C-alpha cells in the first residue's frame, strides 16, 4: 500500500524537499517542459513538486515507474524485445528541459534473480537515453518509505529523519567549502588515495573537478572528476557494501594497470562484479573518482544516492564518465563503489586534501 495518507496533514518536510528540488536543484522557470518520474509511494512528494513546477511556470508530466514493472518486462521479453530501442522515450526526453526522478520503491530486490546478461543487454540499448538525460537539467532523489527504511535497517520515522537531515540543509552555504575543495584539487594534476589495502593514483590533467551541491543529486555532497583514462594505477579495497540490480556486493578489490582493471575480487557476489566488468571496454576503466563530503550522512544504507556522499569516504565509478569533467570514457554502465577513508589520506600533488577524519579546510 502506498505510504501517502490523504486524511492526514502532509509532513511539512515534504513541501520543503519539493521546493529545493524545483527552485535549487533544477531551477525550473517559465515555459520549461518538466518530466517527473516516480514510484507510486512517492505520491505526496510528486504532488508537492507538481505544485512548485506550476508555480514557477513550468509544464509537468508525471510518469510512474517501478522495479516490478521492469521485472515484468524482463520476465516476458525475448532478446529481440530487450534490444528494441525505446524511440518514444527518446522523443519525450528530447522535448524536455527538466527531469526530476523520485525513487520510493516497493521492492528494491525485484530484479535480484533476473539474468544479469539481460539487464546489461537492456542497459546497452538504453545508453543513448542516458546520454540525453545528462544533457538536461536533472535531479534524482528519494521519498522515504518503509521499503527504504527496512533496507537501511531503520524504523520509518528514524529513516525520515535520516533523509531530511541529509537533504533539508542550506545548500548555498554548504557549497562554499565544496567549491573551495574543487579549487584546491584543480591546482594539481593528479589524485591519490592511500589507506588500508589501498594505493591508487591517477592523472587529472585537463579534467574538471565538479562540486556536486545538489543540482543533480538530492541530497548531494561530493566533489568528483573523471581521471585520465589510461593513467589509473595501483590497487584499492572498497570496504562499504553496495547494491547493484538488487544484489549486494561486498569487499571489492580492484587492481589497475594503464587505466584498466587487470585483477579483481569480491567477498560477496563476485559473479555480479564480473558481469559489470564485462559489459563493454569502458566498464573496465574508471569514469569517476570522488570525495564524499556530506557529514549529515553518517552510515551506509545500501542506497547509492546517500552512501557515495558519506563524509570521510571516497568512491570510484566503473564505466561512463560525465562530460562535465571532460571525461572521455564511454560505457553502458556507471557503477559507484565506496571506501571509508577514516584511516587514510587523499593527496593532490604535494597537498593533503584529507587525512584521518579531517578535510584541509577543517584544520
C-alpha positions, 0 to 999 in steps of 0.5 A, spaced: 500 500 500 502 506 498 505 510 504 501 517 502 495 518 507 490 523 504 486 524 511 492 526 514 496 533 514 502 532 509 509 532 513 511 539 512 518 536 510 515 534 504 513 541 501 520 543 503 524 537 499 519 539 493 521 546 493 529 545 493 528 540 488 524 545 483 527 552 485 535 549 487 536 543 484 533 544 477 531 551 477 525 550 473 522 557 470 517 559 465 515 555 459 520 549 461 517 542 459 518 538 466 518 530 466 517 527 473 518 520 474 516 516 480 514 510 484 507 510 486 509 511 494 512 517 492 505 520 491 505 526 496 512 528 494 510 528 486 504 532 488 508 537 492 513 538 486 507 538 481 505 544 485 512 548 485 513 546 477 506 550 476 508 555 480 514 557 477 511 556 470 513 550 468 509 544 464 509 537 468 508 530 466 508 525 471 510 518 469 510 512 474 515 507 474 517 501 478 522 495 479 516 490 478 514 493 472 521 492 469 521 485 472 515 484 468 518 486 462 524 482 463 520 476 465 516 476 458 521 479 453 525 475 448 532 478 446 529 481 440 524 485 445 530 487 450 534 490 444 528 494 441 530 501 442 525 505 446 524 511 440 518 514 444 522 515 450 527 518 446 522 523 443 519 525 450 526 526 453 528 530 447 522 535 448 524 536 455 528 541 459 527 538 466 527 531 469 526 530 476 526 522 478 523 520 485 525 513 487 520 510 493 520 503 491 516 497 493 521 492 492 528 494 491 530 486 490 525 485 484 530 484 479 535 480 484 534 473 480 533 476 473 539 474 468 544 479 469 546 478 461 539 481 460 539 487 464 546 489 461 543 487 454 537 492 456 542 497 459 546 497 452 540 499 448 538 504 453 545 508 453 543 513 448 537 515 453 542 516 458 546 520 454 540 525 453 538 525 460 545 528 462 544 533 457 538 536 461 537 539 467 536 533 472 535 531 479 534 524 482 532 523 489 528 519 494 521 519 498 522 515 504 518 509 505 518 503 509 521 499 503 527 504 504 527 504 511 527 496 512 533 496 507 537 501 511 535 497 517 531 503 520 524 504 523 520 509 518 520 515 522 528 514 524 529 513 516 525 520 515 529 523 519 535 520 516 533 523 509 531 530 511 537 531 515 541 529 509 537 533 504 533 539 508 540 543 509 542 550 506 545 548 500 548 555 498 552 555 504 554 548 504 557 549 497 562 554 499 567 549 502 565 544 496 567 549 491 573 551 495 575 543 495 574 543 487 579 549 487 584 546 491 584 539 487 584 543 480 591 546 482 594 539 481 594 534 476 593 528 479 589 524 485 591 519 490 588 515 495 592 511 500 589 507 506 588 500 508 589 495 502 589 501 498 594 505 493 591 508 487 593 514 483 591 517 477 592 523 472 587 529 472 590 533 467 585 537 463 579 534 467 574 538 471 573 537 478 565 538 479 562 540 486 556 536 486 551 541 491 545 538 489 543 540 482 543 533 480 543 529 486 538 530 492 541 530 497 548 531 494 555 532 497 561 530 493 566 533 489 568 528 483 572 528 476 573 523 471 581 521 471 585 520 465 583 514 462 589 510 461 593 513 467 589 509 473 594 505 477 595 501 483 590 497 487 584 499 492 579 495 497 572 498 497 570 496 504 562 499 504 557 494 501 553 496 495 547 494 491 547 493 484 540 490 480 538 488 487 544 484 489 549 486 494 556 486 493 561 486 498 569 487 499 571 489 492 578 489 490 580 492 484 587 492 481 589 497 475 594 497 470 594 503 464 587 505 466 584 498 466 582 493 471 587 487 470 585 483 477 579 483 481 575 480 487 569 480 491 567 477 498 560 477 496 557 476 489 563 476 485 559 473 479 555 480 479 562 484 479 564 480 473 558 481 469 559 489 470 566 488 468 564 485 462 559 489 459 563 493 454 571 496 454 569 502 458 566 498 464 573 496 465 576 503 466 574 508 471 569 514 469 569 517 476 573 518 482 570 522 488 570 525 495 564 524 499 563 530 503 556 530 506 557 529 514 549 529 515 550 522 512 553 518 517 552 510 515 551 506 509 544 504 507 545 500 501 542 506 497 547 509 492 544 516 492 546 517 500 552 512 501 557 515 495 556 522 499 558 519 506 563 524 509 570 521 510 569 516 504 571 516 497 568 512 491 570 510 484 565 509 478 566 503 473 564 505 466 561 512 463 564 518 465 560 525 465 562 530 460 562 535 465 569 533 467 571 532 460 571 525 461 572 521 455 570 514 457 564 511 454 560 505 457 553 502 458 554 502 465 556 507 471 557 503 477 559 507 484 563 503 489 565 506 496 571 506 501 571 509 508 577 513 508 577 514 516 584 511 516 587 514 510 589 520 506 587 523 499 593 527 496 593 532 490 600 533 488 604 535 494 597 537 498 593 533 503 586 534 501 584 529 507 587 525 512 584 521 518 577 524 519 579 531 517 578 535 510 584 541 509 579 546 510 577 543 517 584 544 520 
